[in-house]
Amino acid sequence: IESFFSHLKTETLYFTECKTEEDLFQAIEKYIWFYNHERFQKKLNQCAPVEYRNTLAT
């Protein structure tokens, strides 16, 4: 969890100017989707988490 929040802050929140609470929520939701579906991770054989889970399920 600490790693996820570190990545969230360094990859999104430091570069996004959120003027409202809604902007902040949208930025976080967008990053969570990106983290789970598009962001490749070395520890998961260069797969995104959803892709890695799908390969294990089949």
SVG drawing of the C-alpha trace seen along z (x, -y; Angstrom):
<svg xmlns="http://www.w3.org/2000/svg" viewBox="-16 -26 27 48">
<polyline fill="none" stroke="black" stroke-width="0.4" points="0.0,0.0 2.8,-2.4 4.4,-1.8 1.0,-2.5 0.6,-5.8 4.2,-6.8 3.6,-6.1 0.3,-7.9 1.9,-11.0 5.0,-11.0 3.3,-10.0 0.1,-12.0 -0.6,-14.3 2.7,-16.3 2.0,-17.0 -1.7,-17.6 -3.2,-20.9 -6.5,-20.0 -8.6,-23.1 -11.6,-21.3 -12.2,-18.2 -13.9,-16.7 -10.8,-17.3 -8.8,-15.4 -11.2,-12.5 -11.1,-12.2 -7.3,-12.3 -7.1,-9.5 -9.7,-7.4 -7.9,-7.8 -4.6,-6.8 -6.1,-3.8 -7.4,-2.6 -4.0,-3.3 -2.1,-1.5 -4.3,1.6 -4.7,1.8 -1.8,0.1 1.2,-0.3 3.6,2.5 5.4,3.8 8.7,5.6 7.7,7.9 4.7,9.1 6.8,10.1 6.3,6.8 2.5,7.1 -0.1,4.8 -1.9,6.2 -5.1,7.1 -3.3,8.7 -1.1,10.7 -4.2,12.0 -5.9,12.9 -2.9,15.0 -2.9,16.8 -6.6,17.5 -6.4,19.2"/>
</svg>
